[in-house]
Amino acid sequence: MAIDNEFNVTYITFGGHIELEKYKFLYFAIMFTAYILILCSNSTIVCLIRIKKSLHEPMYIFIAALLFNSVMFSTNIYPKLLMDFLSEKQITTHSQCSFQGFIYYSLTGSEFFLLASMAYDRYVSISKPLQYHTIMRKTTVTVLLVLTWLLPACQLVPSAVIINTSQICSFTLNGIFCNNAISKLYCATPKISYLIYGVFILLNTVFLPLLFILFTYTKIFIICYRSCREVRKKAAQTCLPHLLVLISFSCLCSYDIIITRVEINLSQTARFIMTLQVVLYHPLFNPIVYGLKMKEISQHLRRLFCQSKFKLSVRADAGSAIISFAI
């Protein structure tokens, strides 16, 4: 694609799809099902935390924020991806692509900050249980939540300005949605300053939160090792899901950073499969981990499903009785 001079719009083609004409309905069915599952599973737990007063604790509020972040992350990618599967041409405008990339990396950064906030919450809960409610007040939680979404977005503003003022030489993006690969479309980016800025963003949004998380969990493990069995059990129940999510998300982010920033010769099929895993695996993994591993949430989910099953059974019995009476 090129520039539409009549409307002054620059179009970009997604060149990362594999045999789309042959498998487009299969791709659409799989990704549409995944998107519905992501919306339903994440939203169910978020609503559960919102409704149940026993879950109005900082830990569960952070979990709800993390799952809500997954919904926004998926909504930024899936609708456009689904439309592309059924379209004759897989194209987007330069401004829409820049916006999608901005939201993608902003929410990715927010995920690390949320995980860091959750690690801090667990550290205070286990190391200072008597002061927990004094430290983790409603104001503290609100400030942390605002910062987790605001800081990554603010740090990415210069990147958005650089992208929108750079000249494009290539109009085919080697991917199926807009990520760091968009930087390879430009004629000349100020390499040293751009690399320094990229390292700065990486340090602030990934490595510093990651180091903080590792530091807090190390402190937690030391405290647990010196404490009684009951404390160790409580720490394992609440910290293990966070660690599983952290490991999963870090691995997928590592792929995204390596594949777009470092020149690695991967076949288009391998690149396509790995890219789908980035947007498919993690948003589904979060609600499964927190739904199964967090005792309070899993108990409420079981009650919810049992109540729903009972209501359906009652309605079915009532319907059968009415039909029998009519006959």
NUVO-733734 format. One record per atom (N, C-alpha, C): x, y, z. Coordinates in steps of 0.05 Angstrom, whole numbers, plus 32768, in hexadecimal, padded with zeros to 4 digits. Example, Ala and Ser with C-alpha at 12.3 -4.5 7.8 and 13.67 -1.06 7.14 Angstrom:
81087F8E809C 80F67FA6809C 81087FBE809C 81017FD3808E 81117FEB808F 81028001809D 
//
This chain:
80117FE88000 800080008000 801180198000 800580307FFA 801480497FF9 8003805F8005 800A80787FFD 7FFC808F8007 7FE580967FF5 7FCD809A8001 7FB680A47FF3 7FB680C27FF4 7FBF80CF7FDE 7FC380EC7FDD 7FA980FB7FE0 7F9380EF7FD6 7F7980FC7FD6 7F6F81027FF3 7F7380EE8005 7F6B80F18020 7F8380F48034 7F9B80F58029 7FB480F88039 7FB580E2804F 7FB080C98046 7FB180B28058 7FC6809E804F 7FD680958061 7FEA8080805B 7FE080658064 7FE080528051 7FD680378057 7FEE8024805A 7FEB8012806D 80007FFD8072 7FF37FE2806F 80017FCF8062 7FF77FB4805E 80047FA18072 7FF47F90807E 7FFE7F7B8090 80077F63807F 80217F5D8081 802C7F488070 80337F2F8080 80297F2C8098 80307F1580A8 801D7EFE80A8 80077F008099 7FF37EEB8098 7FFD7ED38087 7FF47EBB808E 7FFC7EA38080 7FE37E968073 7FE47E938058 7FCF7E858049 7FB37E8E8053 7FAF7EA88053 7F967EB3805E 7F7E7EAB804D 7F807EAB8033 7F6A7EA48022 7F607E878028 7F737E76802E 7F6C7E598032 7F607E54804E 7F6B7E628062 7F647E5C807E 7F567E73808C 7F4C7E87807D 7F417E9F808B 7F2A7E99809D 7F187E878096 7F017E8080A7 7F0A7E7180C0 7F1E7E6080BD 7F297E5180D3 7F367E6580E7 7F477E7780DC 7F547E8B80ED 7F3F7E9C80FC 7F2A7EA480ED 7F157EB580F9 7F077EA6810F 7F007E8D810A 7EF17E7D811E 7F027E798138 7F1C7E738135 7F2D7E6F814C 7F307E88815C 7F377E9E814E 7F3C7EB8815C 7F237EC48167 7F0C7EC18159 7EF37ECB8164 7EEB7EBC817D 7EEE7EA2817D 7EE97E928195 7EFB7E9A81AC 7F157E9E81A6 7F287EA681BA 7F207EC181C6 7F187ED481B4 7F117EEF81BE 7EF97EEE81D0 7EE57EDE81C9 7ECD7EDC81DA 7ED47ED081F5 7EE57EBB81F4 7EEE7EAF820D 7EFE7EC2821F 7F0F7ED28212 7F1E7EE78221 7F0C7EFB822E 7EF87F05821F 7EE57F18822A 7ED57F0C8241 7ECA7EF4823C 7EB97EE88250 7EC87EE0826A 7EDF7ED38267 7EEE7EC9827E 7EF97EE0828F 7F057EF48282 7F107F0B8290 7EFA7F1C829D 7EE57F21828E 7ECF7F328298 7EC07F2582AF 7EBD7F0B82AE 7EB07EFC82C4 7EBD7F0182DE 7ED87EFE82DE 7EE77F0182F7 7EE77F1F8300 7EEA7F3182ED 7EE97F4E82F3 7ECE7F558300 7EB87F4C82F4 7E9D7F5182FF 7E9A7F44831B 7EA57F2C831E 7EA37F1E8337 7EB17F2E834D 7EC87F388348 7ED77F48835B 7EC97F628361 7EBC7F6D834C 7EAC7F868350 7E947F828361 7E867F6B835E 7E6D7F66836C 7E717F5C8389 7E847F49838D 7E887F3D83A7 7E987F4F83BA 7E8C7F5783D0 7E9A7F6983E3 7EB27F5B83F0 7EB17F4183F3 7EC77F3383FF 7EE17F3483EE 7EDD7F3B83D4 7EF47F3D83C2 7EFD7F5A83BE 7EF27F6C83CE 7EFA7F8983CC 7F137F8E83DC 7F287F7F83D6 7F427F8183E2 7F567F8A83CD 7F6C7F9883D4 7F807FA183C0 7F897F8B83AD 7F8F7F7383B8 7F997F5E83A7 7F857F578390 7F6B7F558397 7F577F4E8383 7F517F668370 7F547F7E837A 7F507F968369 7F667F968354 7F7F7F90835C 7F957F8F8348 7F917F788334 7F867F62833D 7F807F4C832B 7F6B7F558316 7F567F628320 7F417F6C830E 7F4D7F8082FA 7F5F7F918303 7F6C7FA482F1 7F7D7F9682DC 7F8B7F8182E4 7F9B7F7182D2 7F8A7F6482BC 7F747F5882C5 7F617F4B82B2 7F547F5F829F 7F4D7F7682AA 7F427F8C829A 7F567F958285 7F6F7F96828D 7F857F9D827B 7F877F898264 7F837F6F826A 7F837F5A8256 7F6C7F5E8242 7F557F66824B 7F3E7F6B823A 7F447F828227 7F4F7F988231 7F577FAF8221 7F6C7FA8820C 7F807F988216 7F967F8F8204 7F8B7F7F81ED 7F787F6D81F2 7F6C7F5C81DD 7F5A7F6C81CB 7F4B7F7F81D6 7F397F9081C6 7F497FA281B3 7F617FA981BB 7F727FB981A9 7F7B7FAA8190 7F7B7F8F8192 7F867F7F817C 7F717F6E816D 7F607F61817C 7F4E7F4C8170 7F3A7F57815C 7F2B7F6C8161 7F177F76814D 7F237F7B8132 7F3A7F898131 7F477F8F8118 7F527F75810B 7F5D7F64811B 7F687F4A8111 7F527F398105 7F3B7F388112 7F247F288108 7F1A7F3480ED 7F197F4E80EB 7F107F5B80D2 7F247F5580BC 7F3E7F5580C2 7F527F4F80AE 7F507F3380A3 7F497F2080B4 7F467F0480AC 7F317F018096 7F1D7F128097 7F077F0F8083 7F087F24806D 7F1C7F36806E 7F1F7F4B805A 7F307F418042 7F2B7F4E802B 7F3B7F488014 7F587F528017 7F5A7F6A8023 7F747F768028 7F787F7B8046 7F8F7F74804F 7F957F78806C 7FA57F92806E 7F967FA78071 7FA37FC28072 7F9A7FD2808A 7FA97FE68090 7FA17FFA80A5 7FAE8014809E 7FA4802A80AA 7FB1804380A5 7FC9804680B8 7FDB805880B1 7FF3805C80C1 7FEB806780DD 7FD8807980DE 7FD0808480F8 7FC3806E810A 7FB2805D80FE 7FA58047810D 7FBA80348117 7FCE802E8106 7FE4801C810E 7FF480278125 7FFA80418123 8009804E8139 7FFA804D8153 7FE080518151 7FCF80518169 7FCD80358175 7FCA80218164 7FC98005816E 7FE37FFD817C 7FFA8005816F 80147FFF817B 8017800D8196 800E80268197 8010803681B0 8000802881C7 7FE7802181C1 7FD6801481D5 7FE27FF881DD 7FEC7FEA81C9 7FF87FCF81CE 800F7FD081E2 80227FE381DE 80397FE481F0 80327FF3820A 801F80058209 801680128222 800A7FFE8235 7FF87FED822B 7FEB7FD8823B 7FFF7FC28244 80137FBD8233 80287FAA823A 80387FB48252 803F7FCE8251 804D7FDB8268 803B7FDB8281 80217FE0827D 800F7FE18294 800D7FC582A2 80107FB08292 800F7F95829D 80277F9182B1 803E7F9A82A9 80567F9782BA 80527FA882D4 80487FC082D1 80447FD282E8 802E7FC682FB 801A7FBA82EF 80057FAD8300 80117F95830F 80217F868301 802E7F6F830F 80417F788325 804E7F8F8321 805F7F9B8335 804F7FA4834D 80387FB18348 80267FBA835D 801B7FA2836D 80157F8C835F 800C7F74836D 80227F68837E 803A7F698374 80517F5E8384 80557F6F839D 80527F89839B 80547F9B83B2 803E7F9583C6 80267F9183BC 800F7F8B83CD 80147F7183DD 801E7F5D83D0 80247F4383DD 803A7F4683F1 804E7F5683EA 80657F5B83FD 805B7F688417 804A7F7D8414 80407F8B842C 802E7F78843C 801E7F68842E 800B7F55843C 801A7F41844C 80307F378442 803F7F218450 80547F2B8463 80617F41845C 80767F4B846E 806C7F5E8483 80567F6C847E 804B7F7F8491 802C7F7B8494 80237F64849C 80077F5E849D 7FF67F7184AE 80027F7B84C5 7FF37F8C84D7 7FF07FA984CB 80037FB084BA 80027FCB84AE 7FF67FCB8492 7FED7FB38489 7FE47FB0846D 7FCE7FC38465 7FB97FC58475 7FA27FD6846E 7FA97FF48471 7FBD7FFA8481 7FC580168483 7FD5801E846B 7FE7800C8461 7FF78012844A 7FE780108430 7FD97FFA842C 7FCA7FF58413 7FAD80008416 7FAC801A841A 7F928028841B 7F86802B8400 7F6D803383FF 7F5F803783E5 7F6D804C83D4 7F77806183E1 7F86807683D3 7FA0806B83C6 7FAE805A83D5 7FC7804E83CB 7FC1803D83B2 7FAC802C83B4 7FA5801B839E 7F9D802B8386 7F8D8040838A 7F8580518373 7F9C805E8366 7FAF80698375 7FC78076836A 7FD78062835A 7FDB804A8365 7FEA80358357 7FDD802E833C 7FC3802B833C 7FB480248324 7FB6803A830F 7FB480528317 7FB680698304 7FD2806A82F8 7FE680668309 8002806782FF 8008805082EC 7FFC803882F1 8002802182E0 7FF8802582C4 7FE3803482C0 7FD9803A82A5 7FE480548299 7FEB806782AB 7FF3808182A1 80118082829A 8022807682AA 803F807882A6 8048806B828B 804080538285 80488047826B 803E80588253 802680628254 801B8072823E 802B808C823B 803180998251 804180B2824F 805D80AE8244 80698097824B 808480928241 8085808C8223 806E80838219 806D807C81FC 8065809481EA 805E80AA81F6 805680C281E6 806C80CB81D3 808680CD81DC 809B80D581C9 809D80C281B1 809980A881B6 809A809481A1 80848099818C 806C80A08196 805680A58183 805C80BE8172 806980D2817F 807180EA8170 808580E4815B 809A80D48162 80AF80CC814F 80A380BD8137 809180AA813D 8085809A8128 807580AB8115 806580BD811F 805380CD810F 806180E280FE 807A80E98105 808A80FD80F6 809F80F080E4 80A180D580E4 80B580C880D4 80AA80C180B8 80BC80C080A5 80B480BA8089 80B4809B8085 809E80928077 809C80758072 80A7806E8057 80B780598056 80C2804F803D 80B680348035 80AE80248048 80A2800A8043 8085800B804D 80737FFE803E 80577FFF8046 804B7FE3804C 805E7FD08050 80557FB58058 80627FAE8073 80507FA98087 80597FA280A2 805B7F8480A4 80727F7A80AE 80767F5D80B1 80697F5480CB 804E7F5380CB 80407F4B80E3 80227F4B80DD 80127F4480F2 7FF57F4480EE 7FE77F5980FE 7FF67F68810E 7FEC7F80811C 80047F928121 7FFF7FAA812A 80147FBE812D 80237FBC8147 803D7FB68145 804E7FB5815D 80687FC38155 807E7FBC8162 80987FC9815D 80A27FC68141 80967FB38132 809F7FAF8116 80997FC78105 80877FD9810E 80817FF180FF 809A800380FB 80AD8001810E 80C58012810C 80D6800B80F3 80D37FF380E8 80E27FEB80D1 80D67FF680B7 80C0800380B8 80B3800E80A0 80BF802A8099 80CD803680AC 80D6805280A7 80F080538099 80F38069808A 810B806C8079 8124806E808A 81248080809D 813B808480AE 8132808D80CA 8137807D80DD 8131808580F9 814C808C8106 814C80A18117 816580A88125 816E80918137 81808081812C 818580668138 818F80688155 81A28079815B 81AE807A8176 81998084818A 818C809B8184 817880A68196 816080938199 815880868183 814180738184 8148805B8195 816180518192 8169803A81A2 816B804181C0 8175805981C6 8177806281E2 815B806581EE 8149807081DE 812D807381E7 8120805881EB 8125804581D9 811A802A81DC 8124801C81F5 813F801F81FB 814A80148213 813E8021822C 813A803B822B 812E804A8241 8112803F8247 8102803B8232 80E680318235 80E780158241 80FA80048236 80FC7FE9823F 81047FE7825C 81167FF88264 811F7FF88280 810880018293 80FA8016828B 80E58021829C 80CC8010829E 80C480048288 80AA7FF68287 80AD7FD7828B 80C57FCD8287 80C87FB08289 80DC7FA8829F 80F57FB1829C 810A7FA782AE 81087FB282CB 81027FCB82CE 81007FD682EA 80E87FC982F9 80D07FC782EC 80BA7FB982FA 80C17F9B82FF 80D07F8F82EC 80D77F7382EF 80EB7F6F8306 80FE7F818308 81127F80831F 81047F858339 80F17F988339 80E27F9D8352 80D17F84835A 80C57F778347 80B57F5F834C 80C77F498357 80DE7F44834B 80F17F308354 80FB7F368370 81007F508375 810A7F588390 80F47F5283A5 80DB7F5A83A0 80C67F5783B4 80C07F3983B8 80C07F2983A3 80BB7F0C83A7 80D27EFE83B5 80EA7F0883B0 81017EFD83BF 80FE7F0283DD 80F67F1B83E3 80F17F2283FF 80DB7F12840B 80C57F0D83FB 80AF7EFD8404 80B87EE0840A 80C87ED583F9 80D17EB983FC 80E37EB78415 80F37ECB841A 81057ECB8432 80F37ECC844B 80DF7EDD844B 80CD7EE08462 80BE7EC58466 80B47EB98450 80A57EA08452 80B77E89845D 80D07E898454 80E37E74845C 80E77E75847B 80E67E8D8486 80EB7E9184A3 80D17E8F84B3 80BA7E8D84A5 80A07E8D84B3 80957E7184B5 807D7E7084C1 80707E5684C5 80637E4C84AB 805A7E3384AD 804E7E268495 80367E34848B 80267E3F849C 800D7E4D8494 80137E668483 80287E74848A 80307E8C847B 803A7E84845F 804A7E6E845F 80547E648445 803D7E5B8433 80297E4E843E 80127E45842F 80037E5D8423 7FFE7E718433 7FF07E89842B 7FFF7E988414 801A7E9A8418 802B7EA78404 802A7E9883E9 802B7E7D83EB 802A7E6D83D2 80107E7083C4 7FFA7E7183D2 7FDF7E7483C6 7FDC7E8E83B8 7FE67EA383C3 7FE27EBE83B8 7FF87EC783A4 80117EBD83A8 80277EC68398 802B7EB5837F 80257E9B8380 802A7E8A836A 801C7E928350 80027E9A8351 7FF47EA38338 80027EBB832C 800B7ECE833D 80187EE68333 80327EDF8325 80417ECC8330 805B7EC38324 80567EB5830A 80427EA48309 803B7E9682EF 80347EAA82D9 80247EBE82E0 801C7ED282CC 80357EE382C4 80467EE982D7 805E7EF982D1 80717EE982BE 80757ED082C4 80877EBF82B2 807B7EBD8296 80617EB88295 80547EB5827B 80567ECF826B 804F7EE58277 804F7EFF8269 806B7F078261 807F7F028273 809B7F0A826D 80A57EFA8255 809F7EE18253 80A87ED0823C 809C7EDB8222 80827EE18222 80767EEB8209 80807F078202 80867F188216 80917F328210 80AD7F308205 80BC7F1D8210 80D87F188206 80D77F1281E9 80C47F0081E1 80C27EFA81C4 80BC7F1381B4 80A97F2381BD 80A17F3B81AE 80B87F4E81AB 80C87F5181C0 80DF7F6481BF 80F47F5981AD 80FB7F3F81B0 81117F3381A0 810A7F338182 80F17F2B817C 80E97F268160 80E77F408151 80E17F57815F 80DD7F708151 80F67F818152 81067F7E8167 811E7F8F816A 81377F82815F 81387F688161 81517F5A8158 814B7F4B813E 815D7F4D812B 81597F408111 815D7F228114 81477F138115 81487EF68117 81397EEA80FF 81467ED780F2 813A7ECB80DA 81277EB580E2 810D7EBC80E3 80F87EA980E9 80E77EA680D0 80DD7E8E80CB 80CB7E8B80B5 80B17E9A80BB 80A27EA280A5 808A7EB180A9 80757EA280B9 80757E8780B5 80627E7680C4 80687E7780E1 80817E7480E9 80897E748105 80837E8F8111 80887EA58102 80837EC0810C 80657EC48111 80557EBA80FE 80387EBC8100 802D7EAD8118 80377E95811D 802E7E858134 80367E91814E 804E7E9B8150 80587EA78168 80497EC1816E 80437ED18159 80347EEA815D 80187EE48167 800B7ECF815D 7FF07EC78167 7FF17EBF8184 80077EB2818C 800A7EAA81A8 800B7EC281BB 80187ED781B2 801B7EEF81C2 7FFF7EFA81C9 7FED7EFA81B6 7FD27F0681BA 7FBD7EF281C3 7FC47ED881C1 7FB07EC481C7 7FB47EB781E3 7FCD7EB181E9 7FD37EA18201 7FCF7EB0821B 7FDC7EC7821E 7FDC7ED58237 7FC17EDF8241 7FB17EEC8230 7F977EF6823A 7F847EDF8243 7F887EC78239 7F797EB08242 7F867EA3825B 7FA07EA6825D 7FAE7E9A8274 7FA87EA7828E 7FA57EC2828E 7FA07ED182A7 7F877EC882B6 7F6F7EC882A9 7F587EBF82B8 7F587EA282C1 7F667E9182B1 7F687E7582B9 7F797E7282D3 7F8F7E8082D4 7FA17E7F82EB 7F937E8B8304 7F877EA38301 7F7B7EAF8318 7F607EA28320 7F527E96830C 7F397E898312 7F3E7E6E8320 7F547E61831A 7F597E468326 7F6B7E47833F 7F7F7E5A833E 7F937E5A8354 7F8C7E6C836B 7F7C7E818367 7F747E92837D 7F5B7E86838B 7F5F7E7E83A4 7F4A7E6F83B2 7F307E7E83B3 7F307E9783BB 7F187EA783BF 7F097EAA83A4 7F177EB0838F 7F0B7EB38375 7EFF7E99836B 7F0E7E83836D 7F057E698364 7EEC7E608373 7EEA7E66838D 7ED27E5F839C 7EBA7E6E8393 7EBD7E88838E 7EA77E988384 7E9E7E908368 7EB27E888358 7EAB7E7F833D 7E9B7E65833E 7EA37E52834F 7E947E398352 7E787E3F835B 7E747E50836E 7E597E588378 7E497E648361 7E567E758352 7E487E82833B 7E3E7E6E8327 7E507E5B8320 7E497E47830C 7E347E338316 7E367E2D8330 7E227E1B833D 7E077E28833D 7E067E428344 7DED7E518344 7DE07E528328 7DF27E578314 7DE87E5982F8 7DDD7E3E82EF 7DEB7E2982F7 7DE37E0D82F0 7DC87E0782FD 7DC57E0F8317 7DAC7E0A8325 7D957E198319 7D997E328311 7D847E428305 7D7B7E3682EA 7D8F7E2D82DB 7D887E2182C1 7D797E0782C5 7D807DF882DA 7D727DDE82E0 7D567DE482E8 7D527DF982F9 7D377E008302 7D257E0982EB 7D317E1982D9 7D227E2282C1 7D1B7E0B82AF 7D2D7DF882AC 7D287DE1829B 7D117DD082A7 7D127DCC82C1 7CFD7DBD82CF 7CE27DCB82CD 7CE27DE582D0 7CCA7DF582CE 7CBE7DF382B2 7CD07DF5829E 7CC77DF38282 7CBB7DD8827C 7CC87DC28286 7CBD7DA78282 7CA27DA48290 7C9F7DB082A8 7C857DAE82B6 7C6F7DBC82A7 7C757DD3829C 7C617DE3828D 7C587DD38274 7C6C7DC78266 7C667DB8824E 7C557DA08255 7C5C7D92826B 7C4D7D7A8274 7C307D82827B 7C2D7D998289 7C127DA28291 7C017DA98278 7C0F7DB68264 7C017DBD824C 7BF77DA4823C 7C087D90823D 7C007D77822E 7BEA7D69823D 
//
